[in-house]
Each structure stands twice: as structure tokens, then as C-alpha cells.
Amino acid sequence: MRIKMTSIHVTDPAPAFSFYTEVLGFQELVAMPELSLLIVQSADTGDGAGLLREPGDSPIGAAYRQGVYDAGTAAIVFGTPDVQAEYQRLTDARVRFTGPPAPDHSGTLAAVFDEASAT
């Protein structure tokens, strides 16, 4: 069994879709903007899990999104072979980070960006 699709609540799916495809480098899996159905997947895997940016305008979605943001908790974790290079690429693309890459509790180099600042 594997994860086929998951979602994350966003303020507006269209700019989030553009951010994921144009800035982060994900590829389009499904794009039906009239239905707010915009799904991406990793560009390096043709059959990877889809990521739906769920409209966060419902009271539950808005509360969840704000709660995760206020707590400073990562809503999703991405992987890359070179965190420092990706940090520099995204910084150059004007993505705002909470700080420079640093080892997390597992010893893995991590950098946290604020998706809201980019969409």
C-alpha cells in the first residue's frame, strides 16, 4: 500500500498551484481551476502521490490552516538531496524562510519556508 493523494488547505488554490509548479518545480497532475481541483506531483516520479491544495475557506479548513501556521508546525515535509542548494534556489525566487538550513532533531539538515509568503 502507498499514499496515492493527500491535501493541504490553502487560502487560494490557483496561486498555490502556480507556486508549486513554477517555483517548487512540481508537475501538474490534474488542473480543473473552475472546480478548484488543482493537483501536483513530484516531477521526478511519474506515479508519485498527488498533492491537492484544498480550498481552505471552510471554517474547519481555515481553523486548521491558521492553527498549523500559528504553532509554527510543518504542514508538509519535502525531501531534496541538497537542502543548501534548494534553500538558495528558493531564496533567490523570493521564498521566505523561517531561518537558514539547520540540523533538526534527527540530525537531518532542514529549512522551513512560509508558503503563505509566496502565494
Biotite code that builds the C-alpha atoms (Angstrom):
import biotite.structure as struc

atoms = struc.array([
    struc.Atom([0.000, 0.000, 0.000], chain_id="A", res_id=1, res_name="MET", atom_name="CA", element="C"),
    struc.Atom([1.193, 3.518, -0.750], chain_id="A", res_id=2, res_name="ARG", atom_name="CA", element="C"),
    struc.Atom([-0.132, 7.038, -0.450], chain_id="A", res_id=3, res_name="ILE", atom_name="CA", element="C"),
    struc.Atom([-1.982, 7.980, -3.641], chain_id="A", res_id=4, res_name="LYS", atom_name="CA", element="C"),
    struc.Atom([-3.053, 11.531, -2.741], chain_id="A", res_id=5, res_name="MET", atom_name="CA", element="C"),
    struc.Atom([-3.143, 13.905, 0.172], chain_id="A", res_id=6, res_name="THR", atom_name="CA", element="C"),
    struc.Atom([-4.209, 17.502, 0.551], chain_id="A", res_id=7, res_name="SER", atom_name="CA", element="C"),
    struc.Atom([-3.221, 20.695, 2.255], chain_id="A", res_id=8, res_name="ILE", atom_name="CA", element="C"),
    struc.Atom([-5.530, 23.616, 2.999], chain_id="A", res_id=9, res_name="HIS", atom_name="CA", element="C"),
    struc.Atom([-4.615, 26.881, 1.272], chain_id="A", res_id=10, res_name="VAL", atom_name="CA", element="C"),
    struc.Atom([-6.224, 30.305, 1.063], chain_id="A", res_id=11, res_name="THR", atom_name="CA", element="C"),
    struc.Atom([-6.493, 30.227, -2.741], chain_id="A", res_id=12, res_name="ASP", atom_name="CA", element="C"),
    struc.Atom([-5.737, 27.045, -4.739], chain_id="A", res_id=13, res_name="PRO", atom_name="CA", element="C"),
    struc.Atom([-4.807, 28.820, -8.013], chain_id="A", res_id=14, res_name="ALA", atom_name="CA", element="C"),
    struc.Atom([-1.820, 30.818, -6.697], chain_id="A", res_id=15, res_name="PRO", atom_name="CA", element="C"),
    struc.Atom([-0.773, 27.804, -4.607], chain_id="A", res_id=16, res_name="ALA", atom_name="CA", element="C"),
    struc.Atom([-0.826, 25.657, -7.761], chain_id="A", res_id=17, res_name="PHE", atom_name="CA", element="C"),
    struc.Atom([1.362, 28.226, -9.540], chain_id="A", res_id=18, res_name="SER", atom_name="CA", element="C"),
    struc.Atom([3.756, 28.309, -6.583], chain_id="A", res_id=19, res_name="PHE", atom_name="CA", element="C"),
    struc.Atom([4.084, 24.519, -6.552], chain_id="A", res_id=20, res_name="TYR", atom_name="CA", element="C"),
    struc.Atom([4.593, 24.225, -10.318], chain_id="A", res_id=21, res_name="THR", atom_name="CA", element="C"),
    struc.Atom([6.526, 27.395, -11.165], chain_id="A", res_id=22, res_name="GLU", atom_name="CA", element="C"),
    struc.Atom([8.626, 27.886, -8.014], chain_id="A", res_id=23, res_name="VAL", atom_name="CA", element="C"),
    struc.Atom([8.940, 24.498, -6.321], chain_id="A", res_id=24, res_name="LEU", atom_name="CA", element="C"),
    struc.Atom([9.122, 22.546, -9.602], chain_id="A", res_id=25, res_name="GLY", atom_name="CA", element="C"),
    struc.Atom([6.281, 20.067, -9.150], chain_id="A", res_id=26, res_name="PHE", atom_name="CA", element="C"),
    struc.Atom([4.401, 18.891, -12.228], chain_id="A", res_id=27, res_name="GLN", atom_name="CA", element="C"),
    struc.Atom([0.708, 19.245, -12.950], chain_id="A", res_id=28, res_name="GLU", atom_name="CA", element="C"),
    struc.Atom([-1.287, 16.067, -12.356], chain_id="A", res_id=29, res_name="LEU", atom_name="CA", element="C"),
    struc.Atom([-4.827, 17.500, -12.640], chain_id="A", res_id=30, res_name="VAL", atom_name="CA", element="C"),
    struc.Atom([-5.856, 21.093, -13.358], chain_id="A", res_id=31, res_name="ALA", atom_name="CA", element="C"),
    struc.Atom([-9.539, 21.984, -13.267], chain_id="A", res_id=32, res_name="MET", atom_name="CA", element="C"),
    struc.Atom([-9.472, 25.553, -11.888], chain_id="A", res_id=33, res_name="PRO", atom_name="CA", element="C"),
    struc.Atom([-13.223, 26.033, -12.325], chain_id="A", res_id=34, res_name="GLU", atom_name="CA", element="C"),
    struc.Atom([-13.693, 23.289, -9.713], chain_id="A", res_id=35, res_name="LEU", atom_name="CA", element="C"),
    struc.Atom([-10.722, 24.369, -7.550], chain_id="A", res_id=36, res_name="SER", atom_name="CA", element="C"),
    struc.Atom([-9.261, 20.951, -8.363], chain_id="A", res_id=37, res_name="LEU", atom_name="CA", element="C"),
    struc.Atom([-5.535, 21.541, -8.786], chain_id="A", res_id=38, res_name="LEU", atom_name="CA", element="C"),
    struc.Atom([-3.259, 18.590, -8.058], chain_id="A", res_id=39, res_name="ILE", atom_name="CA", element="C"),
    struc.Atom([0.522, 18.357, -8.424], chain_id="A", res_id=40, res_name="VAL", atom_name="CA", element="C"),
    struc.Atom([3.032, 15.570, -8.010], chain_id="A", res_id=41, res_name="GLN", atom_name="CA", element="C"),
    struc.Atom([6.801, 15.344, -7.808], chain_id="A", res_id=42, res_name="SER", atom_name="CA", element="C"),
    struc.Atom([8.465, 15.941, -11.147], chain_id="A", res_id=43, res_name="ALA", atom_name="CA", element="C"),
    struc.Atom([10.938, 13.111, -10.569], chain_id="A", res_id=44, res_name="ASP", atom_name="CA", element="C"),
    struc.Atom([8.319, 10.332, -10.288], chain_id="A", res_id=45, res_name="THR", atom_name="CA", element="C"),
    struc.Atom([5.659, 9.667, -12.879], chain_id="A", res_id=46, res_name="GLY", atom_name="CA", element="C"),
    struc.Atom([3.440, 7.789, -10.462], chain_id="A", res_id=47, res_name="ASP", atom_name="CA", element="C"),
    struc.Atom([4.070, 9.559, -7.150], chain_id="A", res_id=48, res_name="GLY", atom_name="CA", element="C"),
    struc.Atom([1.434, 10.713, -4.707], chain_id="A", res_id=49, res_name="ALA", atom_name="CA", element="C"),
    struc.Atom([-0.690, 13.657, -5.748], chain_id="A", res_id=50, res_name="GLY", atom_name="CA", element="C"),
    struc.Atom([-0.921, 16.773, -3.583], chain_id="A", res_id=51, res_name="LEU", atom_name="CA", element="C"),
    struc.Atom([-4.226, 18.622, -3.720], chain_id="A", res_id=52, res_name="LEU", atom_name="CA", element="C"),
    struc.Atom([-4.306, 22.199, -2.476], chain_id="A", res_id=53, res_name="ARG", atom_name="CA", element="C"),
    struc.Atom([-7.672, 22.148, -0.771], chain_id="A", res_id=54, res_name="GLU", atom_name="CA", element="C"),
    struc.Atom([-9.649, 25.413, -0.637], chain_id="A", res_id=55, res_name="PRO", atom_name="CA", element="C"),
    struc.Atom([-9.303, 26.498, 2.997], chain_id="A", res_id=56, res_name="GLY", atom_name="CA", element="C"),
    struc.Atom([-12.359, 28.730, 3.070], chain_id="A", res_id=57, res_name="ASP", atom_name="CA", element="C"),
    struc.Atom([-14.478, 26.390, 5.195], chain_id="A", res_id=58, res_name="SER", atom_name="CA", element="C"),
    struc.Atom([-14.433, 27.105, 8.952], chain_id="A", res_id=59, res_name="PRO", atom_name="CA", element="C"),
    struc.Atom([-12.676, 23.781, 9.593], chain_id="A", res_id=60, res_name="ILE", atom_name="CA", element="C"),
    struc.Atom([-10.058, 24.320, 6.876], chain_id="A", res_id=61, res_name="GLY", atom_name="CA", element="C"),
    struc.Atom([-9.415, 27.922, 7.892], chain_id="A", res_id=62, res_name="ALA", atom_name="CA", element="C"),
    struc.Atom([-9.053, 26.989, 11.575], chain_id="A", res_id=63, res_name="ALA", atom_name="CA", element="C"),
    struc.Atom([-6.708, 24.109, 10.741], chain_id="A", res_id=64, res_name="TYR", atom_name="CA", element="C"),
    struc.Atom([-4.571, 26.244, 8.413], chain_id="A", res_id=65, res_name="ARG", atom_name="CA", element="C"),
    struc.Atom([-4.324, 29.080, 10.952], chain_id="A", res_id=66, res_name="GLN", atom_name="CA", element="C"),
    struc.Atom([-3.624, 26.691, 13.831], chain_id="A", res_id=67, res_name="GLY", atom_name="CA", element="C"),
    struc.Atom([-0.766, 24.985, 11.986], chain_id="A", res_id=68, res_name="VAL", atom_name="CA", element="C"),
    struc.Atom([0.649, 28.381, 10.973], chain_id="A", res_id=69, res_name="TYR", atom_name="CA", element="C"),
    struc.Atom([0.375, 29.866, 14.486], chain_id="A", res_id=70, res_name="ASP", atom_name="CA", element="C"),
    struc.Atom([2.050, 26.804, 16.005], chain_id="A", res_id=71, res_name="ALA", atom_name="CA", element="C"),
    struc.Atom([4.917, 27.015, 13.526], chain_id="A", res_id=72, res_name="GLY", atom_name="CA", element="C"),
    struc.Atom([4.309, 23.381, 12.649], chain_id="A", res_id=73, res_name="THR", atom_name="CA", element="C"),
    struc.Atom([5.213, 21.990, 9.248], chain_id="A", res_id=74, res_name="ALA", atom_name="CA", element="C"),
    struc.Atom([2.075, 21.077, 7.337], chain_id="A", res_id=75, res_name="ALA", atom_name="CA", element="C"),
    struc.Atom([4.058, 19.003, 4.855], chain_id="A", res_id=76, res_name="ILE", atom_name="CA", element="C"),
    struc.Atom([7.666, 17.811, 4.620], chain_id="A", res_id=77, res_name="VAL", atom_name="CA", element="C"),
    struc.Atom([9.520, 17.762, 1.303], chain_id="A", res_id=78, res_name="PHE", atom_name="CA", element="C"),
    struc.Atom([12.791, 15.992, 0.581], chain_id="A", res_id=79, res_name="GLY", atom_name="CA", element="C"),
    struc.Atom([15.683, 17.064, -1.599], chain_id="A", res_id=80, res_name="THR", atom_name="CA", element="C"),
    struc.Atom([19.207, 15.677, -1.965], chain_id="A", res_id=81, res_name="PRO", atom_name="CA", element="C"),
    struc.Atom([20.831, 19.080, -1.379], chain_id="A", res_id=82, res_name="ASP", atom_name="CA", element="C"),
    struc.Atom([18.977, 21.225, 1.166], chain_id="A", res_id=83, res_name="VAL", atom_name="CA", element="C"),
    struc.Atom([21.505, 24.080, 0.975], chain_id="A", res_id=84, res_name="GLN", atom_name="CA", element="C"),
    struc.Atom([21.252, 24.351, -2.825], chain_id="A", res_id=85, res_name="ALA", atom_name="CA", element="C"),
    struc.Atom([17.451, 24.195, -2.741], chain_id="A", res_id=86, res_name="GLU", atom_name="CA", element="C"),
    struc.Atom([17.384, 26.805, 0.016], chain_id="A", res_id=87, res_name="TYR", atom_name="CA", element="C"),
    struc.Atom([19.493, 29.123, -2.140], chain_id="A", res_id=88, res_name="GLN", atom_name="CA", element="C"),
    struc.Atom([17.377, 28.493, -5.252], chain_id="A", res_id=89, res_name="ARG", atom_name="CA", element="C"),
    struc.Atom([14.146, 29.228, -3.390], chain_id="A", res_id=90, res_name="LEU", atom_name="CA", element="C"),
    struc.Atom([15.615, 32.240, -1.585], chain_id="A", res_id=91, res_name="THR", atom_name="CA", element="C"),
    struc.Atom([16.615, 33.606, -4.994], chain_id="A", res_id=92, res_name="ASP", atom_name="CA", element="C"),
    struc.Atom([12.987, 33.033, -6.068], chain_id="A", res_id=93, res_name="ALA", atom_name="CA", element="C"),
    struc.Atom([11.923, 35.257, -3.125], chain_id="A", res_id=94, res_name="ARG", atom_name="CA", element="C"),
    struc.Atom([10.535, 32.460, -0.953], chain_id="A", res_id=95, res_name="VAL", atom_name="CA", element="C"),
    struc.Atom([10.688, 33.487, 2.709], chain_id="A", res_id=96, res_name="ARG", atom_name="CA", element="C"),
    struc.Atom([12.204, 31.003, 5.169], chain_id="A", res_id=97, res_name="PHE", atom_name="CA", element="C"),
    struc.Atom([11.918, 30.982, 8.953], chain_id="A", res_id=98, res_name="THR", atom_name="CA", element="C"),
    struc.Atom([15.708, 30.653, 9.104], chain_id="A", res_id=99, res_name="GLY", atom_name="CA", element="C"),
    struc.Atom([18.658, 29.147, 7.254], chain_id="A", res_id=100, res_name="PRO", atom_name="CA", element="C"),
    struc.Atom([19.074, 25.364, 6.944], chain_id="A", res_id=101, res_name="PRO", atom_name="CA", element="C"),
    struc.Atom([19.986, 23.753, 10.244], chain_id="A", res_id=102, res_name="ALA", atom_name="CA", element="C"),
    struc.Atom([20.040, 20.194, 11.622], chain_id="A", res_id=103, res_name="PRO", atom_name="CA", element="C"),
    struc.Atom([16.669, 19.124, 13.003], chain_id="A", res_id=104, res_name="ASP", atom_name="CA", element="C"),
    struc.Atom([16.129, 16.752, 15.947], chain_id="A", res_id=105, res_name="HIS", atom_name="CA", element="C"),
    struc.Atom([17.015, 13.748, 13.763], chain_id="A", res_id=106, res_name="SER", atom_name="CA", element="C"),
    struc.Atom([20.241, 15.346, 12.548], chain_id="A", res_id=107, res_name="GLY", atom_name="CA", element="C"),
    struc.Atom([18.867, 15.955, 9.059], chain_id="A", res_id=108, res_name="THR", atom_name="CA", element="C"),
    struc.Atom([19.548, 19.364, 7.552], chain_id="A", res_id=109, res_name="LEU", atom_name="CA", element="C"),
    struc.Atom([16.202, 21.165, 7.306], chain_id="A", res_id=110, res_name="ALA", atom_name="CA", element="C"),
    struc.Atom([14.865, 24.544, 6.240], chain_id="A", res_id=111, res_name="ALA", atom_name="CA", element="C"),
    struc.Atom([11.287, 25.729, 6.769], chain_id="A", res_id=112, res_name="VAL", atom_name="CA", element="C"),
    struc.Atom([9.636, 28.077, 4.296], chain_id="A", res_id=113, res_name="PHE", atom_name="CA", element="C"),
    struc.Atom([6.460, 30.052, 4.672], chain_id="A", res_id=114, res_name="ASP", atom_name="CA", element="C"),
    struc.Atom([4.254, 29.076, 1.747], chain_id="A", res_id=115, res_name="GLU", atom_name="CA", element="C"),
    struc.Atom([1.882, 31.934, 2.577], chain_id="A", res_id=116, res_name="ALA", atom_name="CA", element="C"),
    struc.Atom([4.618, 34.441, 1.781], chain_id="A", res_id=117, res_name="SER", atom_name="CA", element="C"),
    struc.Atom([4.981, 33.076, -1.712], chain_id="A", res_id=118, res_name="ALA", atom_name="CA", element="C"),
    struc.Atom([1.360, 32.731, -2.802], chain_id="A", res_id=119, res_name="THR", atom_name="CA", element="C"),
])
